[in-house]
């Protein structure tokens, strides 16, 4: 891709990110009731879709569950190119960082021996310059676009499920009207109640994300594994606890999403050797660490020297005893007039 096209795509991505942030702020500030923006703009259409899928397409007691799976599949298919590119870019950046490791090790060693704040700042600048000169992202290829796209969807689905779920029993209300107001009330998916938490769905969702995390570690170079382990294993743990404390309908969304993410990771694992070969063939490491550290040391020495000279001059100017002693010496050498 040419530089012009890359620049255009980056500008489009920035506009999309700004628009999504603005949308999420509007949804959050609008509340999560049936008069809020989340329900009026997105959630109620999700509920209508789930009712249509359950009543007209599947026509079964498992219809709501299949509808949630269909919504999740559509969302994940839309996000698939973005999320696949994110995983691919993460793999590329991890491989590049592995090739930069000898230089980064030198800079890290210099940071450990730095004593003054100026020295630490100079070494940190050298670290950033190593990444910048080699065109490697310190974020490791993280793509915020996919996360921002999912936030309004998850918020809307959560609102749709929460406002469409009720265990309230009202005798004088027509069941048809009641089910229209609360379509998830009493809904089951293969015997699992979708209107309350399900340990089974939470465990299956966590298994998918644990498997995805394990395969991700296999695609991560050895030098970065220790640094990434905590962050990678945190995702399945969070998914499990979030699913176990929410209704099974939302847990079903995470479970199906985890399956898609696992499939993407397996594809990346399959094409990883080709990515590695291409990086080692095309990526040329610029060995700039030694020059940057030498320059940083020279600048620090010059600053120290300047401070010493300044201190010496200041001491001479403000030493009253030294000046008085010189003046008295001069008076003693002067011969008296006769």
Secondary structure, 3 states (H helix, E strand, C coil): CCHHHHHHHHHHHHHHHHHHHHHHHHHHHCCCCCCCHHHHHHHHHHHHHHHHHHHHHHCCCCHHHHHHHHHHHHHHHHHHHHHHHHHHHHHHHHHHHHHHHHHHHHHHHHHHHCCCHHHHHHHHHHHHHHHHHCCCCCCCCCCHHHHHHHHHHHHHHHHHHHHCCCCCCCCCCCHHHHHHHCCCCCCEECCEECCCCCHHHHHHHHHHHHHHHHHHHHCCCHHHHHHHHHHHHHHHHHHHHHHHHCCHHHHHHHHHHHHHHHHHHHHHHHHHHHHHHHHHHHCCCCCCHHHHHHHHHHHHHHHHHHHHHHHHHHHHHHCHHHHHHHHHHHHHHCCCCC
